Amino acid sequence: AFVSQSGSLGETLLECFGDAGLGVSRFVNLGNRSGLTENDFLAHLAEDDQCGAIFLYLESFSDPREFRRLVTRIVKTKPVVVLKAGRTEAGAAAVASHTGSLASPDAIVDAFLRQCGALRVTTIEETLTALRALERGILPAGDRIAILTNAGGAGIIAADACVRSGLEVPPLSDHLREGLAEFLPPEAGLGNPVDMIATASSDHYEMGLELLLGEANAAIVIFRPPLVFHEPVEAVSAGILRVAEKQTDKPILVCTLSHSEAVEPLTAPLRSVGIPTYVMPETAVAALSILCHARDLRHSGGSATPERSADRSRAGSVLDRVRREGRTGLFFDEGAEFLAAYGISVCPYAYLESGDDGAQFLAEAGPPLVLKVDAPDLAHRFEQNAVITGIETERALCEA
């Protein structure tokens, strides 16, 4: 299901999904959200059996608390992918003019979506990569990746990309290497990646993939149709499909190294059952990394930070005092009290009127200390030398 806060971008993405062979069960254009918001549709989609994953394009959150409540429940059964725009100052300004919404600081959005258990994507290309990978709904149990290829260089690139992404490309056991050696030619490379060389047949792919998935959590299969291939390329996809029917809990991602029409008979049967296909090995690895991230989010999604109790009266009294005194900023202790009203603690602090006060606080709190001038109307304290950091000793504190 696809929920979009932009109508024209939503239509564009629908075209992209169609070109990528992705099915869309529901499309919702939120408009200006004057009546219904993304949360109303999330509540509906949570119970929709025809929806295997939810993708949202958002520029702001109508009710973050409700969004988190819904998403932490949804991700236990289906992934939620979010493309949140307005990441930069320029983007946030455009959001304000586009929908009249205020964009949240990006680091806060990152942390918020992690707490929810939602998978954040940052580009349309990454969106397509993620949704293709998630379509089959299989998440790897671990990070051990096997690579099977008929193109040695592409296998090496895939292995490097796996390591850069934090995935494991473990060496094969002696037992597995012996099994591969029984049917692969002597020229084949029996490491990980397994380089079956260009003469690899569909049987080689099927037998090799089945053996590798006995030890790995997921597999990247690279098949570049050679100039001379003595069987239809559909035979390769048929072998992969037979293995996939047996290994229903292990993702298989296929890389073709080609945009040509020659690979269409290979990729079409795979895509029809949700096995993602990509052209370049780095994209396949990125997709596999997304699956591992989605798995981790699913396991941690229910452990989002609990709601904090809020003492609004206490917080309001702080702001009332500031208004009565005609100020536009808070002293540090007022800011600390305001945060405490919402259950948020701050670091130990003290106001120093003498060197003895400083020595006592240093002994109680321990180094390092930060010394700063507390003046609400003083902006850019660092530039005005009103903040000194890294104070480790009583002497350094006195000098500061």
BAVO-530308 format. One line per 5 residues: number of its first residue (from 1); for each residue z, x, y of C-alpha. Coordinates in nm, 4 decimals. Each point is the difference from the previous one (the first is absolute). Example, Ala and Ser with C-alpha at 12.3 -4.5 7.8 and 13.67 -1.06 7.14 Angstrom:
% BAVO-530308
1> 0.7800/1.2300/-0.4500 | -0.0660/0.1370/0.3440
% end
This chain:
% BAVO-530308
1> 0.0000/0.0000/0.0000 | -0.0817/0.1208/0.3508 | 0.1959/-0.0936/0.3143 | -0.1372/0.1259/0.3323 | 0.1202/-0.0107/0.3582
6> -0.3561/0.0717/0.1144 | -0.2818/-0.2412/-0.0715 | -0.2986/0.2305/0.0515 | 0.1598/0.2913/-0.1842 | 0.0922/-0.2410/-0.2760
11> -0.3642/-0.1019/-0.0393 | -0.1054/0.3649/-0.0049 | 0.2541/0.0852/-0.2669 | -0.1118/-0.2954/-0.2099 | -0.3493/0.1504/-0.0004
16> 0.1461/0.3382/-0.0971 | 0.1972/-0.1593/-0.2826 | -0.3144/-0.1699/-0.1268 | -0.1967/0.3261/0.0081 | 0.2836/0.1706/-0.1896
21> 0.0064/-0.2727/-0.2637 | 0.3502/-0.1127/0.0967 | 0.0841/-0.3642/-0.0544 | 0.1801/-0.1924/0.2744 | 0.1800/-0.3144/-0.1138
26> 0.1227/-0.1035/0.3477 | -0.0908/0.1014/0.3556 | 0.2244/-0.0954/0.2917 | -0.0858/0.0628/0.3652 | 0.3332/-0.0257/0.1843
31> -0.1516/-0.0565/0.3431 | 0.2725/0.0126/0.2642 | 0.2714/-0.1101/-0.2494 | 0.1047/-0.2863/0.2253 | 0.0650/-0.2291/-0.2965
36> 0.0080/0.2051/-0.3189 | 0.0793/0.3698/-0.0374 | -0.0596/0.2635/-0.2654 | 0.3395/-0.0875/-0.1474 | -0.1014/-0.3598/-0.0691
41> -0.3006/0.1205/-0.1965 | 0.1979/0.2715/-0.1784 | 0.2397/-0.2665/-0.1248 | -0.2970/-0.1956/-0.1377 | -0.1781/0.3013/-0.1506
46> 0.3172/0.1114/-0.1744 | -0.0376/-0.3023/-0.2295 | -0.3809/0.0177/-0.0317 | -0.0971/0.1039/-0.3537 | -0.3613/0.0604/0.1061
51> 0.1160/0.2730/0.2362 | 0.0603/0.3362/-0.1682 | 0.0581/0.2001/0.3191 | 0.0459/-0.0756/0.3695 | -0.1654/0.1936/0.2819
56> 0.0992/-0.0552/0.3630 | -0.1595/0.1275/0.3187 | 0.2706/-0.0326/0.2663 | 0.0419/0.1041/0.3600 | 0.3629/-0.1161/0.0243
61> 0.2664/-0.1773/-0.2035 | 0.0916/-0.3549/0.0966 | 0.3426/0.0105/-0.1696 | 0.0799/0.3379/-0.1593 | 0.3160/-0.1191/-0.1766
66> -0.1842/-0.2833/-0.1740 | -0.2923/0.2308/-0.0778 | 0.2346/0.2426/-0.1737 | 0.1748/-0.2764/-0.1923 | -0.3317/-0.1296/-0.1313
71> -0.1671/0.3326/-0.0750 | 0.2964/0.1527/-0.1847 | -0.0235/-0.2970/-0.2353 | -0.3802/-0.0001/-0.0313 | -0.0409/0.3701/-0.0843
76> 0.1987/-0.0455/-0.3189 | -0.3026/-0.1805/-0.1477 | -0.3016/0.0868/0.2171 | -0.0775/0.2784/0.2483 | -0.0067/-0.0619/0.3745
81> -0.2325/0.2265/0.2003 | 0.0267/0.0127/0.3802 | -0.2436/0.1435/0.2547 | 0.2102/0.0018/0.3177 | -0.1936/0.0735/0.3174
86> 0.1384/0.1291/0.3289 | 0.1262/0.3328/-0.1327 | -0.0718/0.1959/0.3184 | 0.0652/-0.0639/0.3676 | -0.3655/-0.0904/0.0492
91> 0.0028/-0.2271/-0.3038 | 0.3208/-0.1716/0.1093 | -0.1492/-0.0711/0.3426 | -0.3050/-0.1517/-0.1669 | 0.2237/-0.2162/-0.2198
96> 0.1715/-0.1386/0.3099 | -0.3316/-0.0980/0.1547 | -0.1477/-0.1297/-0.3273 | 0.2719/-0.2338/-0.1253 | 0.2684/0.0230/0.2680
101> 0.2349/0.1644/-0.2506 | 0.2219/0.3025/0.0445 | -0.0670/0.2712/-0.2584 | 0.3069/0.1625/-0.1561 | 0.0430/0.3811/0.0050
106> -0.1879/0.1352/-0.2986 | 0.2862/0.1914/-0.1617 | 0.2055/-0.3196/-0.0002 | -0.2872/-0.1914/-0.1615 | -0.0297/0.2679/-0.2691
111> 0.3697/-0.0196/-0.0829 | -0.0012/-0.3796/0.0142 | -0.2922/-0.0372/-0.2411 | 0.1570/0.2536/-0.2360 | 0.3187/-0.2075/-0.0013
116> -0.2048/-0.3085/-0.0773 | -0.1770/0.1723/-0.2879 | -0.3413/-0.0559/0.1616 | -0.2749/0.2584/-0.0350 | -0.1257/0.1103/0.3404
121> -0.3595/0.1097/0.0505 | -0.1281/0.1502/0.3226 | -0.3789/-0.0325/-0.0157 | -0.2550/-0.2498/-0.1275 | -0.1299/0.2596/-0.2467
126> 0.3509/0.0512/-0.1361 | 0.0348/-0.3778/-0.0224 | -0.3074/-0.0249/-0.2225 | 0.1177/0.2923/-0.2122 | 0.3406/-0.1595/-0.0487
131> -0.1217/-0.3511/-0.0764 | -0.2521/0.1237/-0.2549 | 0.2732/0.1951/-0.1759 | 0.2462/-0.2901/0.0062 | -0.2455/-0.2655/-0.1193
136> 0.0781/0.0470/-0.3697 | 0.3740/-0.0152/0.0681 | 0.0921/0.3017/-0.2159 | 0.2405/0.2547/0.1466 | 0.0598/0.3353/-0.1730
141> 0.3409/0.0560/-0.1574 | 0.0014/0.3623/0.1187 | -0.1992/0.2596/0.1922 | -0.1612/0.1877/-0.2923 | -0.3764/-0.0120/0.0553
146> -0.2784/0.0928/-0.2425 | -0.3495/0.0849/0.1258 | -0.3078/-0.0360/-0.2218 | -0.3345/0.1173/0.1361 | -0.3535/0.1112/-0.0744
151> -0.0121/0.1878/0.3327 | 0.2353/0.2971/0.0123 | 0.0085/0.0418/0.3780 | 0.0852/-0.3640/0.0619 | 0.2828/0.0243/-0.2522
156> 0.1466/0.2980/0.1849 | -0.0216/-0.1853/0.3323 | 0.1773/-0.2977/-0.1583 | 0.2750/0.2240/-0.1388 | 0.0552/0.1646/0.3395
161> 0.0143/-0.3404/0.1681 | 0.2554/-0.1220/-0.2550 | 0.2310/0.2933/0.0683 | -0.0341/-0.0440/0.3773 | 0.0959/-0.3660/-0.0459
166> 0.3115/0.0844/-0.2004 | -0.1474/-0.1071/-0.3339 | 0.0341/0.2049/-0.3174 | -0.2959/0.1461/-0.1872 | 0.1897/0.1252/-0.3058
171> -0.1431/0.2392/-0.2577 | -0.1043/-0.1618/-0.3256 | 0.2069/0.0391/-0.3137 | -0.1338/0.2177/-0.2817 | -0.0321/-0.3112/-0.2151
176> -0.2169/-0.1713/0.2614 | -0.2170/0.3077/0.0537 | -0.0584/0.0230/-0.3739 | -0.1024/-0.3654/-0.0085 | -0.2509/0.0513/0.2810
181> -0.1418/0.3128/-0.1632 | -0.0937/-0.2024/-0.3069 | -0.2824/-0.1805/0.1801 | -0.0717/0.1868/0.3245 | -0.2420/0.2956/0.0116
186> 0.1388/0.3560/0.0114 | -0.1076/0.0303/0.3643 | 0.2320/-0.2835/0.1064 | 0.3111/0.0781/0.2024 | 0.3084/-0.1314/-0.1777
191> 0.2453/0.0216/0.2872 | 0.0857/-0.2726/0.2461 | -0.2568/-0.0844/0.1329 | -0.1891/-0.0289/-0.3267 | -0.3531/0.1192/0.0795
196> -0.2231/-0.1455/-0.2711 | -0.3103/0.1507/0.1711 | -0.3171/-0.1893/0.0869 | -0.0984/-0.0740/-0.3594 | 0.3057/-0.2224/-0.0568
201> -0.0905/-0.3248/-0.1730 | 0.1510/-0.3464/0.0293 | 0.1904/0.0675/-0.3240 | 0.1453/0.3153/0.1526 | 0.1200/-0.1999/0.2991
206> 0.1564/-0.2707/-0.2137 | 0.1755/0.2345/-0.2428 | 0.1065/0.2418/0.2729 | 0.1426/-0.2733/0.2218 | 0.1940/-0.1554/-0.2863
211> 0.1557/0.3352/-0.0921 | 0.0892/0.0881/0.3601 | 0.1721/-0.3316/0.0674 | 0.2260/0.0720/-0.2935 | 0.1761/0.2578/0.2190
216> -0.0834/-0.1043/0.3583 | 0.1077/-0.2949/0.2146 | -0.3458/-0.0477/0.1525 | -0.3477/0.1489/-0.0188 | -0.2829/0.0848/0.2359
221> -0.3349/-0.0122/-0.1797 | -0.2866/0.1827/0.1719 | -0.3486/-0.0775/-0.1251 | -0.3016/0.1300/0.1850 | -0.3139/-0.1310/-0.1775
226> -0.1876/0.3167/-0.1024 | -0.3716/0.0356/0.0656 | -0.0599/-0.0326/-0.3731 | 0.2321/-0.2447/-0.1754 | -0.0963/-0.1188/-0.3465
231> 0.1729/-0.3386/0.0135 | 0.0499/-0.2774/0.2572 | 0.2765/0.0661/0.2528 | 0.1394/-0.3404/-0.0983 | 0.1112/0.1646/-0.3239
236> 0.2454/0.2124/0.1979 | 0.1517/-0.3014/0.1752 | 0.0186/-0.1858/-0.3321 | 0.2048/0.2836/-0.1468 | 0.2309/0.0056/0.3015
241> 0.0480/-0.3757/-0.0287 | 0.0967/0.0263/-0.3658 | 0.2678/0.2548/0.0868 | 0.1207/-0.2146/0.2916 | 0.0452/-0.2952/-0.2345
246> 0.2417/0.2093/-0.2076 | 0.1757/0.1783/0.2887 | 0.0898/-0.3046/0.2051 | 0.2871/0.1695/0.1837 | -0.1825/0.3138/0.1171
251> -0.2400/0.0010/0.2970 | -0.3479/0.1416/-0.0473 | -0.2018/0.0927/0.3093 | -0.3657/0.0993/-0.0194 | -0.1920/0.2365/0.2272
256> -0.3823/0.0145/-0.0079 | -0.0912/0.2762/0.2499 | -0.3029/-0.2091/0.0917 | -0.1080/-0.2897/0.2218 | -0.3255/-0.0462/-0.1899
261> -0.1083/-0.3154/-0.1767 | 0.0230/0.1919/-0.3267 | 0.3788/-0.0420/-0.0046 | -0.0009/-0.3763/0.0570 | -0.0295/-0.0838/-0.3732
266> 0.3033/0.2234/-0.0515 | 0.2196/-0.1310/0.2811 | -0.0787/-0.3730/-0.0110 | 0.1647/-0.0694/-0.3394 | 0.3049/0.2023/0.1030
271> 0.0445/-0.1746/0.3346 | -0.0377/-0.3382/-0.1669 | 0.3320/0.0542/-0.1804 | 0.1762/0.1704/0.2923 | -0.0489/0.3655/-0.0958
276> -0.0619/0.1674/0.3374 | -0.2970/0.2294/0.0502 | -0.0416/0.2558/0.2761 | -0.2662/0.2498/0.0955 | 0.2099/0.3028/0.0947
281> 0.2908/0.1437/-0.2003 | 0.2303/0.0259/0.3018 | -0.0335/-0.3742/0.0563 | 0.0885/-0.0710/-0.3620 | 0.3066/0.2221/0.0336
286> 0.0978/-0.1740/0.3245 | -0.0218/-0.3319/-0.1840 | 0.2166/0.1315/-0.2826 | 0.2541/0.1288/0.2504 | 0.0092/-0.3490/0.1534
291> 0.0723/-0.1490/-0.3439 | 0.2907/0.2402/-0.0491 | 0.1308/-0.0831/0.3467 | -0.0301/-0.3723/-0.0736 | 0.1997/0.0531/-0.3190
296> 0.2765/0.1782/0.1905 | 0.0061/-0.2734/0.2632 | 0.0252/-0.2686/-0.2666 | 0.3018/0.1741/-0.1506 | 0.1676/0.0451/0.3374
301> -0.1163/-0.3202/0.1713 | 0.3113/-0.1968/-0.0928 | 0.2298/0.2610/0.1463 | -0.0920/-0.0544/0.3619 | 0.2751/0.0561/0.2530
306> 0.2209/-0.3110/0.0097 | 0.0176/-0.2081/0.3115 | 0.2695/0.1212/0.2380 | 0.2447/-0.2407/0.1539 | -0.0411/-0.0260/0.3756
311> 0.2758/-0.0538/0.2546 | -0.2242/-0.1379/0.2715 | 0.2937/-0.0818/0.2258 | 0.1119/0.3623/-0.0018 | -0.3533/0.1235/0.0641
316> -0.0448/-0.2555/0.2774 | 0.3179/0.1098/0.1759 | -0.1378/0.3547/0.0217 | -0.3203/-0.1216/0.1627 | 0.1892/-0.2366/0.2316
321> 0.2072/0.2920/0.1294 | -0.3132/0.2056/0.0660 | -0.1616/-0.2886/0.1893 | 0.3116/-0.0631/0.2104 | -0.0001/0.3622/0.1106
326> -0.3689/-0.0187/0.0894 | -0.1031/0.2657/-0.2503 | -0.3159/0.0129/-0.2079 | 0.1280/0.2531/-0.2545 | 0.2993/0.0432/-0.2296
331> 0.2551/0.2772/-0.0224 | 0.0198/0.1630/-0.3425 | 0.3233/-0.1746/-0.0966 | -0.1507/-0.3353/0.1022 | -0.3036/0.0684/-0.2154
336> 0.2273/0.0920/-0.2904 | 0.1979/-0.3220/0.0439 | -0.3204/-0.2050/0.0162 | -0.1264/0.1543/-0.3254 | 0.3381/-0.0471/-0.1662
341> -0.0256/-0.3718/0.0754 | -0.3001/-0.0023/-0.2351 | 0.1666/0.2137/-0.2656 | -0.1814/0.3218/0.0945 | 0.2164/0.3100/0.0266
346> -0.0622/0.3040/0.2186 | 0.1063/0.3615/-0.0296 | 0.3524/0.1033/0.1114 | 0.0186/0.0501/0.3759 | 0.2516/0.0697/0.2740
351> 0.0080/0.0235/0.3784 | 0.1174/0.3436/0.1085 | 0.2012/0.0560/0.3152 | 0.1240/0.3513/-0.0790 | -0.0530/0.2952/-0.2296
356> 0.2995/-0.1081/-0.2062 | -0.1671/-0.3364/-0.0638 | -0.3073/0.1835/-0.1236 | 0.1962/0.2300/-0.2300 | 0.1843/-0.2939/-0.1538
361> -0.3216/-0.1971/-0.0600 | -0.1751/0.3037/-0.1487 | 0.2897/0.0424/-0.2432 | -0.0072/-0.3685/-0.0954 | -0.3759/-0.0618/-0.0222
366> -0.1167/0.3454/-0.1011 | -0.3123/0.1826/0.1164 | -0.2715/-0.0215/0.1059 | 0.0635/-0.2019/0.3151 | -0.2319/-0.1391/0.2653
371> 0.1203/-0.0064/0.3599 | -0.1696/-0.2410/0.2367 | 0.0524/-0.1553/0.3410 | 0.0674/-0.3728/-0.0354 | -0.1740/-0.1718/0.2901
376> -0.2053/-0.3169/-0.0608 | -0.2283/0.0717/0.2947 | -0.0765/0.3554/-0.1129 | -0.3303/0.0029/-0.1844 | -0.1547/0.2923/-0.1890
381> 0.3270/0.1855/-0.0496 | -0.1610/0.2881/-0.1880 | -0.2367/0.0753/0.2877 | 0.2957/0.0020/0.2404 | 0.2139/0.2243/-0.2239
386> 0.2494/-0.2834/-0.0477 | 0.0007/0.0370/-0.3798 | 0.1093/0.3112/-0.1899 | -0.0300/0.0052/-0.3770 | 0.1144/0.2264/-0.2828
391> 0.3518/0.0710/0.1290 | 0.1871/0.1720/-0.2847 | 0.3094/0.1592/0.1593 | 0.2670/-0.0751/0.2603 | -0.1326/0.2816/0.2177
396> -0.3532/-0.1399/-0.0117 | 0.1397/-0.3417/0.0922 | 0.1828/0.1420/0.3029 | -0.3142/0.1853/0.1116 | -0.2039/-0.3170/-0.0377
% end
